[in-house]
Amino acid sequence: MKSKYIKFMKALIGLLVLIFISCAGGKGEGDKEPNNEIDQANDITLSQPFSLTINPKEDRDWFKVNLTEQGYLRVQASQVPEEINLEIAFALYQEWEGKKEKRLRGWRRLPDALFISEAGTYYFVIKDDYDNASSGKPAQIKVDFLKEFDPTEPNNAPEQAKPIEFGADLKIAVYPVLDQDWLKVKVEKQGYLTIKSKNVPEGITPEVKYFVFDEWADPKVKTIRDWKKLPDACFVSEVGEYFILAHDNHDNGASETPYDLKIEFLDEMDQYEPNDDFKKAKAIKQGDTLNLAIFPTGDQDYYKIKPSKAGKIKFLAKGFSDIVPEIRLYVLDTKDPSKLKHSSDWKKCPAEFDVELGKEYFVLIHDDYDDASSPKPFEIKVE
């Protein structure tokens, strides 16, 4: 009987010790105070969970880990007390600088990840988002390392843009959140860059933007076509390098699974390009038959004409598909010759307009809602 009592008491004492440890501040192996400054950062072991307590208010806990290759440092949290919203920031330690922290990125909610481009010791700090809450209950933190899965990285700046061959099978990933990937292609003649994607992970909507790059300019990149969802195309009029920036459309999605991206070049099919500005308008006359294309989406084509007689001018279209050709006439603004003012309403083909003899008109042709395009040329007859 006495032996059973002794065993019972030992078990009870052991249980009480465990309860005391879990309730007495909740600091685990990876979270030992003081660690409120970067030079007090605790060493942690990858993939080994540890407990963390935000107590008192404004408590900040620093940690560090040694990494040996390119990839992603990922930090996750579980069992977080309801009153706490954990945020994280990453940094490098500058022992000999006036400010010891060199921030790699601002505060973000957990879970979060940081792209690691080279081996080294990386630091991170965790706190409550507004520094106005605390809890004696611990949260569980897990830190792990993901080996690189995006063959285009590092390419987070235009100077790091990955050279791409037309038609190559390319894998690309959006990871972590806010990841943006720079790519570049070399163009030998006027035509169109076309981009398409497949096998895109759920939660990601690929979007691209196009630039030319000049290292001597400020800024170094100049936009030639703004953000567009895939598939998309961009008109390029000159030989040279063109830069493409890809991301998730709202910068709030991420996936460790790469998707397929293909960049190709399409030869020019419209003899009148470039004519997307009235200053580049091509001269036409009554009796001409235009062979043109509305491509890519948003394409607007300008022409100019001086009617041979007063009265009516008519535009007839045939052979078009996927688009609805629409036409409007403009004249130069006499108060500001660098601008146009419209002299007619928009009209779908067949479109007829009143014109004056000898007056120069600018003809703008586009898809009626600027939301469709086709690389297939069609004809417009001018009567």
MOJO-V394747 format. One record per pair of residues at least 12 apart in sequence whose ideal C-beta (glycine too) atoms are under 10 Angstrom apart, sorted by the first residue. I is the first residue (numbers start at 0). J is the second residue. If there is no record, write none. Layout:
I:J  I:J
//
This chain:
21:50  21:136  21:137  22:135  22:136  22:137  23:135  24:50  24:52  24:54  24:135  24:137  25:50  25:51  25:52  25:53  25:54  25:80  25:134  25:135  25:136  25:137  25:138  25:139  26:41  26:49  26:50  26:51  26:52  26:54  26:60  26:137  27:41  27:43  27:47  27:48  27:49  27:50  27:51  27:52  27:137  27:138  27:139  27:140  28:41  28:42  28:43  28:44  28:47  28:48  28:49  28:50  29:41  29:42  29:43  29:44  29:47  29:48  29:49  29:50  29:51  29:60  29:62  29:64  29:140  29:141  29:142  30:43  30:49  30:50  30:51  30:52  30:60  30:61  30:62  30:125  30:137  30:138  30:140  31:49  31:60  32:52  32:54  32:58  32:60  33:60  33:61  34:51  34:58  34:59  34:60  34:61  34:62  34:63  34:124  35:57  35:58  35:59  35:60  35:61  35:124  35:126  36:59  36:61  36:99  36:100  36:124  37:59  37:61  37:62  37:63  37:90  37:91  37:92  37:93  37:94  37:98  37:99  37:100  37:101  37:122  37:123  37:124  38:61  38:63  38:92  38:94  38:99  38:100  38:122  39:60  39:61  39:63  40:60  40:61  40:62  40:63  40:64  40:90  40:92  40:120  40:122  40:123  40:124  41:60  41:61  41:62  41:63  41:64  42:62  42:63  42:64  42:65  42:120  43:62  43:63  43:64  43:74  43:123  43:140  43:141  43:142  44:64  44:142  45:64  45:65  45:66  45:72  45:73  45:141  45:142  45:143  45:144  46:141  46:142  46:143  46:144  47:140  47:141  47:142  47:143  48:75  48:76  48:77  48:78  48:139  48:140  48:141  48:142  48:143  49:62  49:137  49:138  49:139  49:140  49:141  49:142  50:78  50:136  50:137  50:138  50:139  50:140  51:76  51:79  51:83  51:85  51:125  51:137  51:138  51:139  51:140  52:80  52:83  52:133  52:134  52:135  52:136  52:137  52:138  53:79  53:80  53:82  53:83  53:84  53:85  53:125  53:126  53:127  53:130  53:132  53:133  53:134  53:135  53:136  53:137  53:138  54:80  54:83  54:127  54:132  54:133  54:134  54:135  54:136  54:137  55:133  55:134  55:135  56:126  56:127  56:129  56:130  56:131  56:132  56:133  56:134  57:126  57:127  57:129  57:130  57:131  57:132  57:133  58:125  58:126  58:127  58:130  58:132  58:133  58:134  59:86  59:88  59:124  59:125  59:126  59:127  59:130  60:85  60:123  60:124  60:125  60:126  60:140  61:88  61:90  61:92  61:100  61:122  61:123  61:124  61:125  61:126  62:74  62:87  62:121  62:122  62:123  62:124  62:125  62:140  62:142  63:90  63:91  63:92  63:120  63:121  63:122  63:123  64:119  64:120  64:121  64:122  64:123  64:142  64:143  64:144  65:118  65:119  65:120  65:121  66:113  66:115  66:117  66:118  66:119  66:120  66:121  66:144  67:115  67:117  67:118  67:119  67:144  68:115  68:116  68:117  68:118  68:144  68:146  68:147  69:114  69:115  69:116  69:117  69:118  69:146  69:147  69:149  69:152  69:153  70:112  70:113  70:114  70:115  70:116  70:144  70:145  70:146  70:147  70:148  70:149  70:152  71:112  71:113  71:114  71:115  71:143  71:144  71:145  71:146  71:147  71:148  71:149  71:152  71:172  71:174  71:175  71:178  71:253  71:255  72:89  72:103  72:111  72:112  72:113  72:114  72:115  72:121  72:123  72:142  72:143  72:144  72:145  72:175  73:110  73:111  73:112  73:113  73:141  73:142  73:143  73:144  73:145  73:174  73:175  73:255  74:87  74:89  74:107  74:109  74:110  74:111  74:112  74:113  74:123  74:125  74:140  74:141  74:142  74:143  75:109  75:110  75:111  75:112  75:139  75:140  75:141  75:142  75:143  76:108  76:109  76:110  76:111  76:125  76:138  76:139  76:140  76:141  77:109  77:110  77:138  77:139  77:140  77:141  78:136  78:137  78:138  78:139  78:140  79:109  79:134  79:136  79:137  79:138  79:139  79:140  80:127  80:132  80:133  80:134  80:135  80:136  80:137  80:138  81:132  81:134  81:136  82:127  82:131  82:132  82:133  82:134  82:136  83:126  83:127  83:128  83:132  83:133  83:134  83:136  83:138  84:108  84:109  84:126  84:127  84:128  84:129  84:132  85:108  85:109  85:110  85:111  85:125  85:126  85:127  85:128  85:138  85:140  86:105  86:106  86:107  86:108  86:109  86:111  86:124  86:125  86:126  86:127  86:128  86:129  86:130  87:104  87:106  87:107  87:108  87:109  87:110  87:111  87:112  87:113  87:123  87:124  87:125  87:126  87:140  88:100  88:102  88:103  88:104  88:105  88:106  88:107  88:111  88:113  88:122  88:123  88:124  88:125  88:126  89:101  89:102  89:103  89:104  89:105  89:106  89:107  89:111  89:112  89:113  89:114  89:115  89:121  89:122  89:123  89:124  90:102  90:103  90:104  90:113  90:121  90:122  90:123  90:124  91:103  91:119  91:120  91:121  91:122  92:119  92:120  92:121  92:122  99:122  100:122  100:124  101:122  102:122  102:124  103:115  103:121  103:122  103:123  104:123  104:175  104:177  106:124  106:125  106:126  106:128  107:128  107:175  107:176  107:177  108:128  108:176  109:125  109:128  109:138  109:140  110:141  110:175  110:176  110:253  111:123  111:175  111:176  111:253  112:143  112:144  112:145  112:174  112:175  112:176  112:178  112:253  112:255  113:175  114:145  114:147  114:149  114:152  114:153  114:155  114:174  114:175  114:177  114:178  115:144  115:145  115:147  115:152  115:153  116:147  116:152  116:153  116:155  116:159  117:153  121:144  123:142  125:138  125:140  145:174  145:175  145:255  147:172  148:170  148:172  148:174  148:254  148:255  148:256  148:257  149:161  149:170  149:171  149:172  149:173  149:174  149:178  149:180  149:255  149:257  150:169  150:170  150:171  150:172  150:257  151:163  151:169  151:170  151:171  151:172  151:180  151:181  151:182  151:245  151:257  151:260  152:171  152:172  152:174  152:178  152:180  153:180  153:181  154:171  154:178  154:179  154:180  154:181  154:182  154:183  154:244  154:245  155:177  155:178  155:179  155:180  155:181  156:179  156:181  156:219  156:220  157:181  157:183  157:210  157:212  157:214  157:218  157:219  157:220  157:242  157:244  158:181  158:212  158:214  158:219  159:180  159:181  159:183  160:180  160:181  160:182  160:183  160:184  160:210  160:212  160:220  160:240  160:241  160:242  160:243  160:244  161:180  161:181  161:182  161:183  161:243  162:182  162:183  162:184  162:185  162:240  163:182  163:183  163:184  163:185  163:243  163:260  163:261  163:262  164:184  164:185  164:262  165:184  165:185  165:186  165:187  165:192  165:193  165:261  165:262  165:263  165:264  165:265  166:261  166:262  166:263  166:264  167:184  167:260  167:261  167:262  167:263  168:259  168:260  168:261  169:182  169:196  169:257  169:258  169:259  169:260  169:261  169:262  170:198  170:256  170:257  170:258  170:259  170:260  171:196  171:199  171:205  171:245  171:257  171:258  171:259  171:260  172:200  172:203  172:253  172:254  172:255  172:256  172:257  172:258  173:199  173:200  173:202  173:203  173:204  173:205  173:245  173:246  173:247  173:250  173:252  173:253  173:254  173:255  173:256  173:257  173:258  174:200  174:203  174:247  174:252  174:253  174:254  174:255  174:256  174:257  175:253  175:254  175:255  176:247  176:250  176:251  176:252  176:253  177:246  177:247  177:250  177:251  177:252  177:253  178:245  178:246  178:247  178:250  178:252  178:253  178:254  179:208  179:244  179:245  179:246  179:247  179:250  180:205  180:207  180:243  180:244  180:245  180:246  180:260  181:210  181:212  181:220  181:242  181:243  181:244  181:245  182:194  182:207  182:241  182:242  182:243  182:244  182:245  182:260  182:262  183:210  183:212  183:240  183:241  183:242  183:243  183:262  184:235  184:239  184:240  184:241  184:242  184:243  184:262  184:263  184:264  185:238  185:239  185:240  185:241  185:264  186:235  186:236  186:237  186:238  186:239  186:240  186:241  186:264  187:238  187:239  187:264  188:235  188:236  188:237  188:238  188:264  188:266  188:267  189:234  189:235  189:236  189:237  189:238  189:266  189:267  189:269  189:272  189:273  190:232  190:233  190:234  190:235  190:236  190:264  190:265  190:266  190:267  190:268  190:272  191:231  191:232  191:233  191:234  191:235  191:263  191:264  191:265  191:266  191:267  191:268  191:269  191:272  191:292  191:294  191:295  191:298  191:374  192:207  192:209  192:223  192:224  192:231  192:232  192:233  192:234  192:235  192:241  192:243  192:262  192:263  192:264  192:265  192:295  193:229  193:230  193:231  193:232  193:233  193:261  193:262  193:263  193:264  193:265  193:294  193:295  193:374  194:207  194:209  194:227  194:229  194:230  194:231  194:232  194:233  194:243  194:245  194:260  194:261  194:262  194:263  195:229  195:230  195:231  195:232  195:259  195:260  195:261  195:262  195:263  196:228  196:229  196:230  196:231  196:245  196:258  196:259  196:260  196:261  197:229  197:230  197:258  197:259  197:260  197:261  198:256  198:257  198:258  198:259  198:260  199:229  199:247  199:254  199:256  199:257  199:258  199:259  199:260  200:247  200:252  200:253  200:254  200:255  200:256  200:257  200:258  201:252  201:254  201:256  202:247  202:251  202:252  202:253  202:254  203:246  203:247  203:248  203:252  203:253  203:254  203:256  203:258  204:228  204:229  204:246  204:247  204:248  204:249  204:252  205:227  205:228  205:229  205:230  205:231  205:245  205:246  205:247  205:248  205:252  205:258  205:260  206:225  206:226  206:227  206:228  206:229  206:231  206:244  206:245  206:246  206:247  206:248  206:249  206:250  207:224  207:225  207:226  207:227  207:228  207:229  207:230  207:231  207:233  207:243  207:244  207:245  207:246  207:248  207:260  207:262  208:220  208:222  208:223  208:224  208:225  208:226  208:227  208:231  208:233  208:242  208:243  208:244  208:245  208:246  209:221  209:222  209:223  209:224  209:225  209:226  209:227  209:231  209:232  209:233  209:234  209:235  209:241  209:242  209:243  209:244  210:222  210:223  210:224  210:233  210:240  210:241  210:242  210:243  210:244  211:223  211:235  211:237  211:239  211:240  211:241  211:242  212:239  212:240  212:241  212:242  219:242  220:242  220:244  221:242  222:242  222:244  223:235  223:236  223:241  223:242  224:241  224:243  224:295  224:296  224:297  225:297  226:244  226:246  226:248  227:248  227:295  227:296  227:297  228:248  228:296  229:245  229:248  229:258  229:260  229:261  230:261  230:295  230:296  231:243  231:295  231:296  231:297  231:372  232:263  232:265  232:294  232:295  232:296  232:298  232:372  232:374  233:295  234:265  234:267  234:269  234:272  234:273  234:275  234:294  234:295  234:297  234:298  235:264  235:267  235:273  236:267  236:272  236:273  236:275  236:279  237:273  241:262  243:260  243:262  245:260  245:262  265:294  265:295  265:374  266:374  267:292  267:294  267:374  268:290  268:291  268:292  268:294  268:373  268:374  268:375  268:376  269:289  269:290  269:291  269:292  269:293  269:294  269:298  269:300  269:374  269:376  270:289  270:290  270:291  270:292  270:376  271:283  271:289  271:290  271:291  271:292  271:300  271:301  271:302  271:364  272:291  272:292  272:294  272:298  272:300  273:300  273:301  274:291  274:298  274:299  274:300  274:301  274:302  274:303  274:363  274:364  275:297  275:298  275:299  275:300  275:301  275:365  276:299  276:301  277:299  277:301  277:302  277:303  277:329  277:331  277:337  277:338  277:339  277:361  277:362  277:363  278:301  278:337  278:361  279:300  279:301  280:300  280:301  280:302  280:303  280:304  280:329  280:339  280:359  280:360  280:361  280:362  280:363  281:300  281:301  281:302  281:303  281:304  281:362  282:302  282:303  282:304  282:305  282:359  283:302  283:303  283:304  283:305  283:362  283:379  283:381  284:304  284:305  284:306  284:307  284:381  285:304  285:305  285:306  285:307  285:308  285:312  285:313  285:354  285:380  285:381  285:382  286:307  286:380  286:381  286:382  287:302  287:304  287:379  287:380  287:381  287:382  288:315  288:317  288:378  288:379  288:380  288:381  288:382  289:302  289:314  289:316  289:362  289:364  289:376  289:377  289:378  289:379  289:380  289:381  290:318  290:376  290:377  290:378  290:379  291:316  291:319  291:324  291:364  291:376  291:377  291:378  291:379  292:319  292:322  292:372  292:373  292:374  292:375  292:376  292:377  293:319  293:321  293:322  293:323  293:324  293:325  293:364  293:365  293:366  293:369  293:371  293:372  293:373  293:374  293:375  293:376  293:377  294:321  294:322  294:366  294:371  294:372  294:373  294:374  294:375  294:376  295:372  295:373  295:374  296:322  296:366  296:368  296:369  296:370  296:371  296:372  296:373  297:365  297:366  297:369  297:370  297:371  297:372  298:322  298:364  298:365  298:366  298:369  298:372  298:373  299:363  299:364  299:365  299:366  299:369  300:324  300:362  300:363  300:364  300:365  300:379  301:329  301:339  301:361  301:362  301:363  301:364  301:365  302:314  302:326  302:360  302:361  302:362  302:363  302:364  302:379  302:381  303:329  303:359  303:360  303:361  303:362  304:328  304:354  304:358  304:359  304:360  304:361  304:362  304:381  305:354  305:355  305:356  305:357  305:358  305:359  305:360  306:352  306:353  306:354  306:355  306:356  306:357  306:358  306:359  306:360  306:381  307:354  307:356  307:357  308:354  308:355  308:356  308:357  309:353  309:354  309:355  309:356  309:357  309:358  310:352  310:353  310:354  310:355  310:356  311:351  311:352  311:353  311:354  311:382  312:328  312:350  312:351  312:352  312:353  312:354  312:360  312:362  312:381  312:382  313:348  313:349  313:350  313:351  313:352  313:380  313:381  313:382  314:326  314:328  314:346  314:347  314:348  314:349  314:350  314:351  314:352  314:362  314:364  314:379  314:380  314:381  314:382  315:348  315:349  315:350  315:351  315:378  315:379  315:380  315:381  315:382  316:347  316:348  316:349  316:350  316:364  316:377  316:378  316:379  316:380  317:348  317:349  317:377  317:378  317:379  317:380  318:375  318:376  318:377  318:378  318:379  319:348  319:366  319:373  319:375  319:376  319:377  319:378  319:379  320:371  320:373  320:375  320:377  321:366  321:371  321:372  321:373  321:374  321:375  322:365  322:366  322:367  322:368  322:369  322:370  322:371  322:372  322:373  322:375  322:377  323:347  323:348  323:365  323:366  323:367  323:368  323:371  324:346  324:347  324:348  324:349  324:350  324:364  324:365  324:366  324:367  324:377  324:379  325:345  325:346  325:347  325:348  325:350  325:363  325:364  325:365  325:366  325:367  325:368  325:369  326:343  326:345  326:346  326:347  326:348  326:349  326:350  326:351  326:352  326:362  326:363  326:364  326:365  326:367  326:379  327:339  327:341  327:342  327:343  327:344  327:345  327:346  327:350  327:352  327:361  327:362  327:363  327:364  327:365  328:341  328:342  328:343  328:344  328:345  328:346  328:350  328:352  328:353  328:354  328:360  328:361  328:362  328:363  329:341  329:342  329:343  329:359  329:360  329:361  329:362  329:363  330:342  330:343  330:355  330:358  330:359  330:360  330:361  331:358  331:359  331:360  331:361  339:361  339:363  341:361  341:363  342:354  342:355  342:358  342:360  342:361  343:360  343:362  345:363  345:365  345:367  347:367  348:364  348:377  348:379  348:380  349:379  349:380  349:382  350:362  350:364  350:379  351:382  362:379  362:381  364:379
//
